[in-house]
Amino acid sequence: MDENLETINGCLGDGHTDKDWKITGEMLDELPELEIQDQKIFEYNQGSSPDCTLYSALGALSDLFNRELTPEHFEEANEESFKRWRVPGEWRYTKEAVDCSCDLWMKRFPEDKVAYYRISNYDDETIKKVIDKNYSLCTSFNGNSAFIKDRKEDGKIDEVHGWPFSYWHAVCLIGREDKKFVKDNYKGRKENWRYTNIYEIVPDISALRKNACRQFFSYLIVKVKDEAEEDIKRLNNMKNLIEKIEEHSEELIPLDSQMRESTHDEEYQKQLHVVNEALRKLKIMNEKKKTDIERELAKYFKK
């Protein structure tokens, strides 16, 4: 392992797109609680700096199924990542690694179907609900010498660190006893005579995000029912479209009001009023439809 952690450049960012599936509302409430690993937390030691995104994703899958992985799992994922998007010596995005790792997991274990969802790193409430149910989140952060010094002092991140950053690293975020911890990818690392592959994060994740220490999003991997793949894809895509309509409707309704104040054309004002009322009704209908979709998607979660 490279002792100078500031040379780690394993992650360009989270790699999110507007097509990502997001866990919200009823889905979050119905997310099954996982059995906690009572005996140990599985720890791994990544092979090289650019591998951390894969170790974050595979580490979360290992926790999800409470199954310790072998070196062959990581070698297989590494080889596949080079076929898909990696170039030797380059680092990539968290989402790409999650997508690749989930595909390979389902090929290796056909009985274990999974899907993944995005969570905003500004949303502390959702993050807490997820890690309190014993899921590991795939996430990444920007670090610097102050971040390393803070961690070395007592095995915790106590401060909200800001720019400038000198490295980027993907990890797992986990919860234990109402606290949140990072499970790093460097098993056996010692700092001040203390093993620090697992260290506590004290500030809110949103505070770290606002100060640019955390990336924008984390990714949650969940178990789903075997026969659900096509329905899950269809429903999530519909949910995304509804959210886009909601977003644009919110922009248009105040614009309509401003337009009516700016014209003396009574016929035009009447038509704007009709449009405005239609948008309001559409908003109500979309909210109900989105809740219905969330409930339907929650039925496909598997314990």
VEXLUMNU-646084 format. One record per residue (C-alpha): residue number from 1; residue in one letter; x, y, z. Coordinates in steps of 0.02 Angstrom, whole numbers, always signed. Each point is the difference from the previous one (the first is absolute). Last residue first. Layout:
% VEXLUMNU-646084
 rodren markol     xx     yy     zz
    NUM      A      X      Y      Z
...
***
This chain:
% VEXLUMNU-646084
 rodren markol     xx     yy     zz
    303      K  -1758   -450   +118
    302      K    -62    +33   -176
    301      F    -64   +162    -72
    300      Y   -126    -25   -141
    299      K   -149    +61   +100
    298      A    +92   +165    +30
    297      L    -11    +34   -187
    296      E   -191     -6     +6
    295      R     -6   +115   +151
    294      E   +117   +124    -86
    293      I   -105     -9   -158
    292      D   -160    +41    +96
    291      T    +89   +145    +86
    290      K    +57    +66   -170
    289      K   -176    -15    -68
    288      K    -71   +100   +146
    287      E   +128   +139    -19
    286      N    -24     -1   -189
    285      M   -188    +23    +17
    284      I    +21   +147   +118
    283      K   +128    +82   -117
    282      L   -111    -34   -151
    281      K   -144    +88    +87
    280      R   +111   +151    +34
    279      L    +63     +0   -179
    278      A   -178     -6    -68
    277      E    -47   +148   +111
    276      N   +146   +101    -67
    275      V    -40    -45   -180
    274      V   -181    +57    +22
    273      H    +59   +160    +85
    272      L   +120    +33   -144
    271      Q   -145    -20   -121
    270      K   -104   +125    +96
    269      Q   +145   +123     +7
    268      Y    +23    -12   -189
    267      E   -184    +38    -25
    266      E    +12   +149   +118
    265      D   +152    +77    -87
    264      H    +59   +125   +130
    263      T   +169    -89    +18
    262      S   +142     +2   +126
    261      E    -93    -58   +154
    260      R    -61   -152    -93
    259      M   +179    -42    -50
    258      Q    +62     +9   +179
    257      S   -133   -123    +57
    256      D    +42   -119   -143
    255      L   +185     +7    +48
    254      P    -46    -51   +177
    253      I    -87   -157    -71
    252      L   +132    -37   -133
    251      E   +152    -38   +109
    250      E    -93   -119   +117
    249      S    -72    -85   -154
    248      H   +176    -26    -67
    247      E    +57    -93   +156
    246      E   -160   -100    +14
    245      I    +15    -56   -182
    244      K   +179    -56    +32
    243      E    -55    -94   +158
    242      I   -138    -86   -100
    241      L   +129    -55   -130
    240      N   +114    -72   +135
    239      K   -146    -97    +77
    238      M    -42    -73   -171
    237      N   +181    -57    -20
    236      N     -5    -77   +173
    235      L   -162    -92    -40
    234      R    +65    -72   -165
    233      K   +168    -55    +71
    232      I    -78    -81   +153
    231      D   -131    -86   -107
    230      E   +133    -70   -117
    229      E   +110    -66   +142
    228      A   -135    -69   +117
    227      E     +6   -188    -26
    226      D   +140    -32   +123
    225      K    -59   +112   +141
    224      V   +115   +144    +47
    223      K   +149    +19   +118
    222      V    +62   +179    +21
    221      I   +156   +100    -47
    220      L     +5   +181    +61
    219      Y   +105   +130    -91
    218      S    +65   +162    +75
    217      F    -14   +173    -77
    216      F    +81   +171    -20
    215      Q   +179    -44    +52
    214      R    +54    +34   +177
    213      C   +132   +127    +53
    212      A    -77   +144   -100
    211      N    -41   +104   +154
    210      K   -184    -20    -35
    209      R    +29   -188    -19
    208      L    +87    -12   +169
    207      A   -145    +91    +81
    206      S   -123   -113    -93
    205      I    +91   -154    +68
    204      D    -33    +62   +175
    203      P   +158    +16   +104
    202      V    +65   -147   +106
    201      I    +66   -126   -128
    200      E    +73   -150    +92
    199      Y   +144   -106    -64
    198      I    +17   -175    -72
    197      N   +163    -46    -89
    196      T    +79    +97   +142
    195      Y   +100   -121   +106
    194      R    +75    +99   +144
    193      W   +183    +15    +47
    192      N     -3   +187    -46
    191      E    -61    -48   -174
    190      K     -1   -183    -53
    189      R    -62    -68   -167
    188      G    -43   -186     +9
    187      K   -146     +5   -121
    186      Y    +13   +143   -124
    185      N   -166    +14    -91
    184      D    -87   +115   +122
    183      K   -157    -40    +98
    182      V    -60   +173    +47
    181      F   -106    +11   +155
    180      K   -167    +73    +53
    179      K    -70     -5   +176
    178      D   -168    -55    +69
    177      E    +71   -164    +64
    176      R    +84    -46   -165
    175      G    -25    +80   -170
    174      I   +101    -25   -160
    173      L    +75   +110   -136
    172      C   +105   -100   -124
    171      V   +151    +80    -86
    170      A    +55    +89   -160
    169      H   +150   +119     +4
    168      W    +51   +165    -75
    167      Y   +168    +84    +37
    166      S    +80   +171    +25
    165      F   -140   +110    +60
    164      P    +12   +189    +23
    163      W   -133    +24    +62
    162      G   -106    -38   +152
    161      H     -5   -111   +153
    160      V   -146    -14   +119
    159      E    +82    -60   +161
    158      D    -21   -153   +110
    157      I    +54   -139   -118
    156      K    +38   -139   +121
    155      G   +140   -123    +37
    154      D    +64   +109   +142
    153      E   +138   +111    -69
    152      K    +33    -95   -162
    151      R   -169    +46    -74
    150      D    +25   +186    +25
    149      K   +177     -9    -72
    148      I    -65    -91   -155
    147      F   -136   +130    -28
    146      A   +126   +141    +26
    145      S   +117    -81   -127
    144      N   -135     -1   -133
    143      G   -154    -98    -50
    142      N   -142     +4   -125
    141      F   -132   -130    +35
    140      S    -90   -149    -74
    139      T   -156   -103    +31
    138      C    -69   -175    -14
    137      L   -124    -16   +143
    136      S     -1   -150   +116
    135      Y   -170    -57    +61
    134      N    -31    -37   +184
    133      K   -179    +69    +15
    132      D    +75   +146    +97
    131      I   +110    +26   -154
    130      V   -153    +32   -108
    129      K    -99   +108   +122
    128      K   +154   +105    +38
    127      I    +36    +31   -185
    126      T   -182    +50    -28
    125      E     +2   +126   +143
    124      D   +172    +68    -47
    123      D    -56    +51   -175
    122      Y   +138   +114    -68
    121      N    +96   -155    -55
    120      S   -144    -37   -117
    119      I    -46   -183    -14
    118      R     +7   -103   -161
    117      Y    -73   -173    -21
    116      Y    +67   -173    -45
    115      A    -81   -163    -52
    114      V    +39   -179    +52
    113      K    -45   -179    -44
    112      D    +89   -137    +98
    111      E    -54   -170    -70
    110      P   +114    +21   -151
    109      F   +155    +15   +114
    108      R   +150    +22   -117
    107      K   -102    +85   -136
    106      M    -98   +101   +127
    105      W   +160    +58    +84
    104      L    +78    +46   -168
    103      D   -144   +116    -42
    102      C     +1    +78   +174
    101      S   +189    +30     -8
    100      C     -9    +86   -170
     99      D   -142   +116    +50
     98      V    +79    +42   +168
     97      A   +169    +33    -84
     96      E    -78   +115   -128
     95      K    -96    +91   +138
     94      T   +158    +33   +101
     93      Y    +90    +83   -146
     92      R   +174    -34    -71
     91      W   +185    -11    +35
     90      E   +135    -18   -132
     89      G   +162    -98    +10
     88      P    -52   -129   -128
     87      V   -154    +61    -98
     86      R   -172    -40    +67
     85      W   -169     +2    -85
     84      R    -77   -169    -40
     83      K   +135   -128    -35
     82      F   +112    +77   +131
     81      S   -142     -9   +127
     80      E    -26   -184    -42
     79      E   +179    -43    +45
     78      N    -12    +91   +166
     77      A   -166    -81    +41
     76      E    +74   -174    -31
     75      E   +154    +41   +103
     74      F   -110    +64   +142
     73      H   -106   -157     +5
     72      E   +155   -110    -18
     71      P    +76    +80   +157
     70      T   -141    -82    +98
     69      L   -155    +86    +67
     68      E    -76    -22   +172
     67      R   -188    -14     -3
     66      N   -122    +96   +109
     65      F   -110    +22   -155
     64      L    -11   +190    +10
     63      D   +170    +15    +86
     62      S    +90    -87   -144
     61      L   -101   +104   -123
     60      A    +58   +160    +89
     59      G   +180    -60     -4
     58      L    -18    -41   -185
     57      A    -55   +179    -36
     56      S   +132    +87   +107
     55      Y   +135   -121    -58
     54      L    -46    +37   -181
     53      T    +15   +189    +28
     52      C   +163    -28    +94
     51      D    +90    -86   -144
     50      P    +89   +158    -64
     49      S   +120     -3   +150
     48      S    +60   -180    -16
     47      G    -41   -172    +69
     46      Q   -136    +46   +122
     45      N     +6    -75   +174
     44      Y   -162    -75    +62
     43      E   -103     +1   +160
     42      F   -154   -101    +43
     41      I    -80    +69   +158
     40      K     +6   -129   +137
     39      Q    -98   -113   +115
     38      D   -169    +86     +9
     37      Q    -23    +48   -181
     36      I   -166    +91    +13
     35      E   -153    -82    -73
     34      L    -68   +112   -136
     33      E   -154   +109    +20
     32      P   -119     -4   -148
     31      L    -29   +165    -93
     30      E   -185    +38    +24
     29      D    +21   +179    +65
     28      L   +131    +38   -132
     27      M   -108    -65   -140
     26      E   -151    +96    +67
     25      G    +89   +166    -20
     24      T   +159     -3   -104
     23      I   +138   -110    -70
     22      K    +69    +74   -161
     21      W    +29    -85   -167
     20      D   +131    +87   -105
     19      K    -58    +70   -167
     18      D    +49   +179    +46
     17      T   +182    -59     +7
     16      H   +119    -35   +144
     15      G   +186    -37    -22
     14      D    +42     +2   +186
     13      G   +167    +86    -18
     12      L   +168    -24    -86
     11      C    +48   -140   +118
     10      G   +160    -93    +42
      9      N   +128   +137    +14
      8      I   +101    -54   +150
      7      T   +169    +90     +4
      6      E    -55    +94   +157
      5      L     -2   -167    +91
      4      N   +190     -3     +9
      3      E    +20   -173    +76
      2      D    -32    -85   -167
      1      M    -59   -176    +39
***
